Amino acid sequence: MNQEIHIVLPNAISLTIKREDLIHPFVSGNKFRKLKYNLLQAKSENKNTLLTFGGAFSNHIAAVAYAGKEQGFRTIGIIRGDELFDKIEENPTLKFAQENGMQFEFVTREEYRHKNESAFIEKLKGKFGDFYLVPEGGTNELAVKGCEEILTKEDARFDFVCCAVGTGGTISGLINGSLQHQKILGFPALKGDFLTDEIRIFAKKDNWDLISDYHFGGYGKVNLELIEFINAFFEENKVPLDPIYTGKMVFGVIDLIHKNYFPAHSKILLVHTGGLQGIKGMNVKLKQKKLPILKSNG
């Protein structure tokens, strides 16, 4: 569903947001897209267990837990941070995942760095038996295939398509599904330049760019300016934005419009990749820091 954004903008530029956050109540946005073909593949391989990786407030962990339960899979989450093992009740994401049947294995941050190594995977198989491995963030070829379905025929009118970038799977799918006249802009939620190489693994076109100026200090970092922007956007448009991904992307696009980055009369599509479950956890942190909390539908 596409929703027009009614903000007064210079140079006759128009903004529309694609509400991927409304696809599914619990498997939100790009997580639904990324898991679609992976779950079909797991079933075709007769696997009954999904194993994946994530941090304390991971949208991916929550989505795998619920999708696994819905589709009849046992789910296992390898969680970064062994100090979290006795903090499930106070963590909305982990509590949700556990309530939907996910079994946790908490590992140190040092151990977690080995998550892509075959020796570490074999060790997990020795402990949990055979499983279908879903990568951290869900990004692989099947995930990109699912994200290629985000853009539809009605989106051909847009000149620019913008999305937040975590592991690079969503933007890769958007690039592959885009038309020749369209430019895809990604707004990384993490510091660093490593994402370009990750995206090139999957992207089949060169009509894209990364804009790395709007991570607000790094992954999971927020400040008062971003919080106030997200809350004002919600009040004006009734569209909740998560503070880790989409909120930063929308902030960046509107800032760039005012800096004349986009040509006059540009039609811009913002892709809302979901992630709203993370607002509860972020609000716990914001209260501790005596900052305003984020508004949402929930």
C-alpha positions as CSV (number, residue, x, y, z in Angstrom):
1,M,0.0,0.0,0.0
2,N,1.3,3.4,-1.0
3,Q,0.5,6.5,1.1
4,E,1.0,10.1,0.1
5,I,3.0,12.2,2.5
6,H,1.5,15.7,2.9
7,I,4.5,17.9,3.8
8,V,5.2,21.2,2.1
9,L,8.4,20.6,0.2
10,P,10.5,22.9,-2.1
11,N,10.9,22.4,-5.9
12,A,7.5,20.7,-6.4
13,I,8.9,17.4,-5.0
14,S,6.4,14.7,-4.0
15,L,6.8,12.1,-1.3
16,T,5.1,8.7,-1.1
17,I,5.7,6.0,1.5
18,K,5.3,2.3,0.7
19,R,3.7,0.8,3.9
20,E,5.5,-2.6,3.9
21,D,5.0,-2.4,7.7
22,L,1.4,-3.3,7.2
23,I,2.0,-6.6,5.3
24,H,1.8,-8.7,8.5
25,P,1.1,-7.8,12.1
26,F,4.2,-9.6,13.5
27,V,6.4,-10.5,10.5
28,S,6.9,-6.9,9.4
29,G,8.0,-5.4,6.1
30,N,11.2,-6.6,4.7
31,K,11.4,-9.5,7.2
32,F,8.2,-11.0,5.5
33,R,9.9,-10.6,2.1
34,K,13.2,-12.1,3.3
35,L,11.6,-15.1,5.0
36,K,9.1,-15.9,2.2
37,Y,11.4,-18.0,0.0
38,N,13.6,-19.2,2.8
39,L,10.7,-20.9,4.6
40,L,9.6,-22.5,1.3
41,Q,13.2,-23.8,0.8
42,A,13.4,-25.1,4.4
43,K,10.2,-27.1,3.8
44,S,11.5,-28.4,0.5
45,E,14.5,-29.7,2.4
46,N,12.3,-31.3,5.0
47,K,13.8,-29.2,7.7
48,N,11.8,-28.7,10.9
49,T,14.1,-26.3,12.7
50,L,15.2,-22.8,11.8
51,L,18.3,-21.4,13.4
52,T,19.4,-17.7,13.1
53,F,21.4,-14.9,14.7
54,G,20.6,-11.5,16.2
55,G,21.0,-8.9,18.9
56,A,18.9,-7.9,21.9
57,F,16.3,-5.9,19.9
58,S,16.5,-7.6,16.6
59,N,13.5,-7.3,14.3
60,H,14.8,-10.4,12.5
61,I,14.8,-12.5,15.7
62,A,11.2,-11.5,16.5
63,A,10.1,-12.2,12.9
64,V,11.7,-15.6,12.7
65,A,10.2,-16.7,16.0
66,Y,6.6,-15.7,14.9
67,A,7.0,-17.0,11.3
68,G,8.4,-20.2,12.5
69,K,5.6,-20.8,14.9
70,E,3.0,-19.9,12.2
71,Q,4.6,-22.3,9.7
72,G,5.3,-25.1,12.1
73,F,9.0,-24.8,12.6
74,R,11.1,-25.1,15.8
75,T,13.1,-21.9,16.1
76,I,16.5,-21.3,17.7
77,G,18.0,-17.8,18.2
78,I,21.8,-17.4,18.7
79,I,21.8,-14.1,20.6
80,R,24.7,-11.7,20.8
81,G,25.6,-10.9,24.4
82,D,25.8,-13.6,27.1
83,E,24.8,-11.1,29.8
84,L,21.2,-11.1,28.4
85,F,20.4,-14.7,29.5
86,D,18.6,-13.6,32.7
87,K,17.1,-10.4,31.2
88,I,14.5,-11.8,28.9
89,E,11.5,-10.6,30.9
90,E,12.7,-7.0,30.7
91,N,13.5,-7.1,27.0
92,P,10.3,-6.8,24.8
93,T,11.9,-8.4,21.7
94,L,13.3,-11.4,23.4
95,K,10.2,-11.9,25.5
96,F,8.1,-11.9,22.4
97,A,10.3,-14.3,20.6
98,Q,10.3,-16.7,23.6
99,E,6.5,-16.5,23.9
100,N,6.4,-17.6,20.3
101,G,8.5,-20.7,21.0
102,M,12.0,-19.6,20.2
103,Q,14.8,-21.3,22.1
104,F,17.8,-19.1,22.9
105,E,21.5,-19.6,23.0
106,F,23.3,-16.6,24.4
107,V,26.9,-16.2,23.3
108,T,29.7,-13.7,24.0
109,R,30.3,-11.0,21.5
110,E,33.6,-12.6,20.7
111,E,31.9,-15.9,20.0
112,Y,29.3,-14.2,17.9
113,R,31.9,-12.8,15.5
114,H,32.5,-16.5,14.4
115,K,28.8,-16.9,13.3
116,N,29.7,-17.4,9.6
117,E,32.5,-19.9,10.2
118,S,31.9,-23.5,9.4
119,A,33.5,-24.7,12.7
120,F,31.0,-22.6,14.7
121,I,28.0,-23.8,12.6
122,E,29.1,-27.5,13.1
123,K,29.3,-26.9,16.8
124,L,25.8,-25.6,16.8
125,K,24.6,-28.7,14.8
126,G,26.2,-30.9,17.4
127,K,24.2,-29.2,20.1
128,F,20.8,-28.6,18.3
129,G,20.8,-31.2,15.5
130,D,20.0,-30.5,11.9
131,F,18.6,-27.1,11.0
132,Y,17.9,-24.7,8.2
133,L,20.3,-21.7,8.7
134,V,18.9,-18.3,8.2
135,P,21.7,-15.7,8.2
136,E,21.8,-12.7,10.6
137,G,19.3,-10.1,9.2
138,G,18.0,-12.8,6.9
139,T,20.0,-11.7,3.8
140,N,20.8,-14.4,1.2
141,E,19.9,-15.0,-2.4
142,L,16.4,-16.2,-1.5
143,A,15.8,-13.1,0.7
144,V,16.9,-10.8,-2.2
145,K,14.4,-12.7,-4.4
146,G,11.6,-11.9,-2.0
147,C,12.7,-8.2,-1.8
148,E,12.6,-8.0,-5.6
149,E,8.8,-8.2,-5.2
150,I,8.5,-5.0,-3.2
151,L,8.2,-2.7,-6.2
152,T,5.1,-3.2,-8.4
153,K,3.9,-1.8,-11.7
154,E,2.3,1.2,-10.0
155,D,5.7,2.2,-8.7
156,A,7.0,2.9,-12.2
157,R,6.1,6.6,-11.8
158,F,8.8,7.2,-9.2
159,D,12.2,8.7,-10.0
160,F,13.8,7.8,-6.7
161,V,13.3,4.8,-4.4
162,C,14.8,5.2,-0.9
163,C,15.2,2.6,1.9
164,A,17.2,2.0,5.1
165,V,20.1,-0.4,4.8
166,G,21.1,-3.0,7.4
167,T,22.6,-6.1,5.8
168,G,22.0,-5.0,2.2
169,G,19.3,-7.6,1.2
170,T,16.4,-5.2,0.9
171,I,18.2,-2.6,-1.2
172,S,19.6,-5.4,-3.4
173,G,16.1,-6.6,-4.1
174,L,14.9,-3.1,-4.9
175,I,17.8,-2.6,-7.3
176,N,17.0,-5.8,-9.1
177,G,13.3,-5.0,-9.2
178,S,13.8,-1.3,-10.3
179,L,13.3,0.2,-13.8
180,Q,16.0,1.8,-15.9
181,H,15.0,5.4,-15.1
182,Q,14.9,4.9,-11.3
183,K,17.7,5.6,-8.8
184,I,17.8,3.5,-5.7
185,L,19.2,5.3,-2.6
186,G,20.2,3.4,0.6
187,F,20.6,4.9,4.0
188,P,22.8,2.7,6.1
189,A,21.9,2.3,9.8
190,L,25.5,1.3,10.5
191,K,28.8,3.1,10.3
192,G,31.4,1.9,7.8
193,D,31.8,1.3,4.1
194,F,31.6,-2.5,4.0
195,L,28.0,-2.5,2.7
196,T,28.9,-1.6,-0.8
197,D,30.7,-4.9,-1.3
198,E,27.9,-6.8,0.3
199,I,25.3,-5.2,-2.0
200,R,27.4,-5.9,-5.1
201,I,27.2,-9.6,-4.4
202,F,23.4,-9.6,-5.0
203,A,22.6,-6.4,-7.0
204,K,22.5,-6.8,-10.8
205,K,22.4,-3.1,-11.7
206,D,24.4,0.0,-11.0
207,N,21.5,2.5,-10.5
208,W,22.1,2.9,-6.8
209,D,24.0,4.8,-4.2
210,L,24.5,4.8,-0.5
211,I,24.1,7.9,1.6
212,S,26.0,7.4,4.8
213,D,25.4,10.7,6.6
214,Y,22.3,9.8,8.6
215,H,23.2,7.0,11.0
216,F,23.1,9.4,14.0
217,G,26.3,8.0,15.4
218,G,25.9,4.4,14.6
219,Y,23.6,1.4,14.9
220,G,20.9,1.9,17.5
221,K,22.0,5.4,18.3
222,V,19.4,8.2,18.6
223,N,19.2,11.7,19.8
224,L,16.6,14.3,20.7
225,E,16.4,15.7,17.1
226,L,15.6,12.3,15.6
227,I,13.0,11.5,18.3
228,E,11.2,14.8,17.8
229,F,11.3,14.3,14.0
230,I,9.7,10.8,14.3
231,N,7.0,12.0,16.7
232,A,6.2,15.0,14.5
233,F,6.0,12.8,11.4
234,F,3.6,10.4,13.2
235,E,1.4,13.3,14.4
236,E,1.2,14.8,10.9
237,N,0.9,11.6,8.8
238,K,-0.2,8.9,11.2
239,V,2.7,6.8,10.0
240,P,4.9,5.3,12.8
241,L,8.6,5.1,12.1
242,D,11.1,3.0,13.9
243,P,14.2,4.8,15.2
244,I,16.8,2.3,14.0
245,Y,16.1,2.1,10.3
246,T,13.2,3.8,8.6
247,G,13.1,6.9,10.9
248,K,16.7,7.8,10.0
249,M,16.1,7.2,6.3
250,V,13.0,9.5,6.2
251,F,14.8,12.1,8.1
252,G,17.7,11.9,5.6
253,V,15.5,12.2,2.6
254,I,13.6,15.2,3.8
255,D,16.9,16.9,4.9
256,L,18.4,16.2,1.4
257,I,15.3,17.7,-0.3
258,H,15.9,20.9,1.6
259,K,19.5,20.8,0.6
260,N,18.5,20.6,-3.1
261,Y,19.9,17.1,-3.6
262,F,16.9,16.0,-5.7
263,P,16.0,17.7,-9.0
264,A,12.8,19.7,-9.1
265,H,9.6,17.8,-9.6
266,S,11.2,14.5,-8.4
267,K,8.8,11.8,-7.4
268,I,10.3,10.0,-4.4
269,L,9.1,6.6,-2.9
270,L,10.1,5.9,0.7
271,V,10.1,2.2,1.5
272,H,8.9,1.5,5.1
273,T,10.7,-1.7,6.1
274,G,8.8,-2.2,9.3
275,G,10.7,-2.8,12.5
276,L,8.1,-1.2,14.7
277,Q,8.4,-3.9,17.4
278,G,11.7,-2.3,18.4
279,I,10.1,0.9,19.6
280,K,9.1,-0.7,22.9
281,G,12.7,-1.6,23.7
282,M,14.0,1.8,22.6
283,N,11.4,3.5,24.8
284,V,12.7,1.6,27.8
285,K,16.2,3.1,27.0
286,L,14.8,6.6,26.4
287,K,13.0,6.6,29.7
288,Q,16.3,5.7,31.5
289,K,18.0,8.6,29.7
290,K,15.1,10.9,30.6
291,L,14.4,11.6,26.9
292,P,10.9,11.8,25.3
293,I,9.5,8.4,24.2
294,L,8.6,7.5,20.6
295,K,5.0,7.6,19.6
296,S,3.5,4.7,17.7
297,N,0.2,2.9,17.0
298,G,1.0,0.3,19.6
